[in-house]
Amino acid sequence: MWPFQKKKIDMKGISFSQLDSTEGFDDNQNINPDVWIETTPLNSMVDDPETMGLPSPDANEDEIYRLASELSSFRESISIPNDGVYCPICHIANIDLDKLRTPCPKCGRELLKFGWD
């Protein structure tokens, strides 16, 4: 018997496990852990982001980060090969998962788990 209780996450209305994406697939290939890649907020790419579990385009940084942190917690609960980290406020990503929950080099918020595919 597993001695720990699993955290329950309400998945109703969630279509994504992160709030940003990179320009293309495999953007994480052939870079080193010192390289940061620009990301794009997913809510800027869809017509009605709120119905997909994304923040409103006019959401403030605190709300965006709160939601991104919740999604990261879900993503952190499962092992996904090749995940990295990102900042949903500064819109940057890095391949080094060891940086997870360490300060963003730009804004100081904790870096969150990021999927490259």
ZATIKOL-698875 format. One record per residue: x, y, z of N, C-alpha, C in turn; residue number from 1; residue in one letter. Coordinates in steps of 0.001 Angstrom, whole numbers. Layout:
MIMAR      n_u      n_v      n_w     ca_u     ca_v     ca_w      c_u      c_v      c_w  resi  resn
MIMAR        X        Y        Z        X        Y        Z        X        Y        Z   NUM     A
...
REM end
This chain:
MIMAR      n_u      n_v      n_w     ca_u     ca_v     ca_w      c_u      c_v      c_w  resi  resn
MIMAR      846    -1186        0        0        0        0      886     1241        0     1     M
MIMAR      569     2185     -834     1316     3428     -943     1012     4299      275     2     W
MIMAR     2041     4758      979     1805     5493     2226     1393     6954     2051     3     P
MIMAR     1384     7449      836     1061     8853      618     -257     8985     -132     4     F
MIMAR     -994    10026      195    -2227    10297     -539    -1884    11057    -1810     5     Q
MIMAR    -2530    10685    -2895    -2322    11400    -4138    -3128    12693    -4114     6     K
MIMAR    -2528    13757    -4615    -3214    15032    -4710    -4219    14965    -5850     7     K
MIMAR    -5448    15352    -5572    -6485    15342    -6597    -6481    16692    -7306     8     K
MIMAR    -6501    16639    -8626    -6494    17837    -9439    -7751    17843   -10288     9     I
MIMAR    -8479    18948   -10251    -9702    19078   -11038    -9324    19347   -12493    10     D
MIMAR    -9569    18375   -13363    -9193    18498   -14762   -10331    19054   -15628    11     M
MIMAR   -11461    19403   -15021   -12590    19934   -15780   -12180    21237   -16465    12     K
MIMAR   -12358    21308   -17749   -12067    22512   -18510   -10600    22681   -18881    13     G
MIMAR    -9762    21712   -18544    -8340    21839   -18868    -8046    21068   -20148    14     I
MIMAR    -7465    21752   -21105    -7092    21127   -22358    -5581    21121   -22557    15     S
MIMAR    -4855    21811   -21697    -3418    21954   -21818    -2750    21652   -20483    16     F
MIMAR    -1460    21331   -20533     -713    21108   -19294      363    22172   -19104    17     S
MIMAR      313    23215   -19924     1208    24367   -19793      567    25516   -20557    18     Q
MIMAR     1067    26724   -20321      442    27898   -20932     1188    28451   -22138    19     L
MIMAR     2402    27965   -22389     3207    28461   -23501     3617    27311   -24412    20     D
MIMAR     4066    27682   -25602     4592    26717   -26563     5758    27376   -27292    21     S
MIMAR     6570    26557   -27941     7636    27118   -28769     7167    27140   -30213    22     T
MIMAR     7953    27767   -31053     7565    27936   -32451     7422    26616   -33198    23     E
MIMAR     8284    25668   -32913     8233    24403   -33642     8530    23219   -32751    24     G
MIMAR     8323    22029   -33290     8661    20819   -32559    10172    20648   -32583    25     F
MIMAR    10676    19954   -31600    12108    19664   -31486    12968    20906   -31311    26     D
MIMAR    12395    21991   -30818    13189    23187   -30540    14224    22930   -29449    27     D
MIMAR    14027    21870   -28695    14944    21528   -27608    16142    20702   -28086    28     N
MIMAR    16135    20287   -29318    17223    19473   -29851    18434    20343   -30158    29     Q
MIMAR    19592    19805   -29904    20859    20463   -30244    21105    21776   -29521    30     N
MIMAR    20561    21915   -28307    20899    23083   -27491    21417    22583   -26145    31     I
MIMAR    22116    23443   -25449    22651    23060   -24148    21867    23746   -23040    32     N
MIMAR    22091    23349   -21787    21315    23891   -20664    21513    25389   -20386    33     P
MIMAR    22447    26013   -21072    22642    27456   -20893    21785    28284   -21846    34     D
MIMAR    21142    27616   -22803    20353    28309   -23825    18892    28419   -23393    35     V
MIMAR    18339    29614   -23527    16920    29870   -23262    16240    30168   -24587    36     W
MIMAR    15095    29544   -24814    14337    29719   -26055    13065    30506   -25752    37     I
MIMAR    12717    31410   -26650    11482    32179   -26479    10272    31269   -26660    38     E
MIMAR     9244    31522   -25848     7980    30808   -25968     6880    31800   -26310    39     T
MIMAR     5739    31261   -26709     4579    32082   -27053     3401    31625   -26208    40     T
MIMAR     2676    32574   -25602     1496    32184   -24827      447    31520   -25723    41     P
MIMAR      -58    30367   -25283    -1071    29653   -26064    -2365    30449   -26180    42     L
MIMAR    -2670    31274   -25175    -3927    32030   -25247    -3917    33071   -26360    43     N
MIMAR    -2740    33361   -26913    -2669    34294   -28048    -2871    33578   -29378    44     S
MIMAR    -2961    32235   -29335    -3070    31447   -30564    -4461    30864   -30795    45     M
MIMAR    -5369    31024   -29829    -6702    30429   -29960    -7769    31502   -29832    46     V
MIMAR    -8949    31211   -30387   -10028    32186   -30388   -10666    32414   -29017    47     D
MIMAR   -10936    31351   -28291   -11629    31468   -27011   -10832    30725   -25934    48     D
MIMAR    -9734    31307   -25465    -8814    30587   -24582    -9438    30101   -23275    49     P
MIMAR   -10355    30861   -22730   -10934    30498   -21431   -11723    29187   -21483    50     E
MIMAR   -12340    28885   -22611   -13087    27630   -22726   -12150    26431   -22819    51     T
MIMAR   -10878    26697   -23047    -9883    25632   -23168    -9006    25532   -21920    52     M
MIMAR    -9375    26255   -20863    -8607    26214   -19632    -7421    27147   -19613    53     G
MIMAR    -7344    28048   -20583    -6256    29023   -20651    -6722    30354   -20073    54     L
MIMAR    -5791    31167   -19605    -6197    32464   -19062    -6674    33418   -20162    55     P
MIMAR    -7474    34349   -19757    -7933    35402   -20659    -6713    36200   -21128    56     S
MIMAR    -6748    36733   -22349    -5626    37549   -22817    -5356    38775   -21933    57     P
MIMAR    -6369    39225   -21187    -6167    40380   -20321    -5925    39998   -18852    58     D
MIMAR    -5656    38709   -18583    -5363    38261   -17218    -4060    38899   -16742    59     A
MIMAR    -4005    39189   -15444    -2775    39784   -14913    -1722    38699   -14666    60     N
MIMAR     -487    39128   -14429      624    38184   -14272      415    37216   -13114    61     E
MIMAR     -176    37683   -12021     -405    36796   -10877    -1374    35675   -11222    62     D
MIMAR    -2431    35993   -11947    -3410    34981   -12352    -2792    34000   -13347    63     E
MIMAR    -2030    34517   -14297    -1365    33660   -15276     -416    32698   -14563    64     I
MIMAR      384    33227   -13649     1349    32383   -12960      657    31355   -12064    65     Y
MIMAR     -416    31746   -11393    -1158    30816   -10536    -1655    29624   -11347    66     R
MIMAR    -2272    29889   -12489    -2780    28820   -13340    -1631    27973   -13891    67     L
MIMAR     -575    28609   -14335      577    27873   -14875     1193    26974   -13815    68     A
MIMAR     1244    27438   -12575     1799    26639   -11490      925    25414   -11208    69     S
MIMAR     -385    25584   -11260    -1295    24448   -11082    -1098    23412   -12188    70     E
MIMAR     -976    23885   -13426     -757    22971   -14544      591    22276   -14413    71     L
MIMAR     1588    23011   -13963     2905    22414   -13765     2850    21329   -12700    72     S
MIMAR     2095    21555   -11642     1969    20542   -10590     1418    19240   -11160    73     S
MIMAR      440    19352   -12047      -87    18167   -12714     1004    17513   -13550    74     F
MIMAR     1706    18304   -14340     2753    17786   -15217     3879    17163   -14394    75     R
MIMAR     4177    17745   -13232     5224    17231   -12358     4839    15881   -11746    76     E
MIMAR     3562    15589   -11686     3109    14340   -11071     3313    13120   -11971    77     S
MIMAR     3679    13355   -13216     3929    12252   -14138     5302    12429   -14785    78     I
MIMAR     5933    11326   -15101     7246    11367   -15740     7062    11491   -17245    79     S
MIMAR     7564    12580   -17796     7460    12806   -19236     8881    13017   -19769    80     I
MIMAR     9339    12111   -20627    10701    12240   -21143    10918    13575   -21865    81     P
MIMAR    12076    14128   -21676    12522    15339   -22377    11837    16623   -21940    82     N
MIMAR    11101    16612   -20826    10534    17869   -20341    11646    18793   -19872    83     D
MIMAR    11356    20080   -19894    12273    21094   -19407    11531    22026   -18480    84     G
MIMAR    11925    23288   -18466    11298    24284   -17603    10967    25537   -18416    85     V
MIMAR    10050    26338   -17872     9725    27607   -18527     9200    28610   -17518    86     Y
MIMAR     9163    29853   -17952     8519    30917   -17185     7360    31434   -18030    87     C
MIMAR     6121    31306   -17543     4958    31756   -18307     4789    33276   -18307    88     P
MIMAR     5613    33961   -17541     5552    35428   -17500     6586    36024   -18453    89     I
MIMAR     7807    35503   -18411     8892    36002   -19264     8910    35328   -20632    90     C
MIMAR     8174    34226   -20761     8051    33486   -22019     9411    33002   -22529    91     H
MIMAR    10070    32232   -21646    11332    31590   -21986    11302    30146   -21494    92     I
MIMAR    12037    29267   -22188    12097    27853   -21808    13533    27362   -21902    93     A
MIMAR    13805    26297   -21131    15146    25729   -21046    15018    24212   -20945    94     N
MIMAR    16007    23485   -21418    15943    22017   -21412    16285    21392   -20072    95     I
MIMAR    16870    22140   -19144    17403    21583   -17897    16329    21442   -16824    96     D
MIMAR    15784    20232   -16680    14733    19976   -15697    15226    20158   -14261    97     L
MIMAR    16532    20133   -14047    17076    20397   -12709    16796    21829   -12251    98     D
MIMAR    16411    22689   -13181    16074    24072   -12841    14622    24219   -12358    99     K
MIMAR    13861    23123   -12368    12457    23160   -11961    12317    23764   -10569   100     L
MIMAR    11419    24719   -10442    11092    25414    -9193    12250    26254    -8646   101     R
MIMAR    13250    26532    -9503    14292    27489    -9134    13896    28841    -9731   102     T
MIMAR    14506    29938    -9292    14095    31263    -9787    14351    31462   -11282   103     P
MIMAR    13390    32076   -11937    13539    32484   -13330    14682    33496   -13391   104     C
MIMAR    15560    33395   -14403    16671    34341   -14485    16239    35773   -14791   105     P
MIMAR    15004    35965   -15239    14533    37315   -15553    13668    37920   -14449   106     K
MIMAR    12660    37157   -13966    11692    37744   -13024    11779    37185   -11608   107     C
MIMAR    12474    36074   -11433    12639    35501   -10102    11543    34539    -9665   108     G
MIMAR    10454    34431   -10431     9425    33446   -10083     9975    32041   -10304   109     R
MIMAR     9394    31051    -9616     9834    29670    -9796     9566    29205   -11221   110     E
MIMAR    10567    28541   -11816    10393    27965   -13137     9483    26755   -13047   111     L
MIMAR     8677    26546   -14072     7676    25484   -14080     8014    24442   -15133   112     L
MIMAR     7389    23279   -15034     7674    22178   -15952     7091    22484   -17338   113     K
MIMAR     7885    22168   -18354     7548    22520   -19733     7762    21338   -20654   114     F
MIMAR     6793    21066   -21507     6906    20012   -22509     7246    20599   -23863   115     G
MIMAR     8159    19963   -24538     8621    20457   -25839     7800    19932   -27009   116     W
MIMAR     6993    18881   -26812     6216    18345   -27939     4773    18762   -27811   117     D
REM end
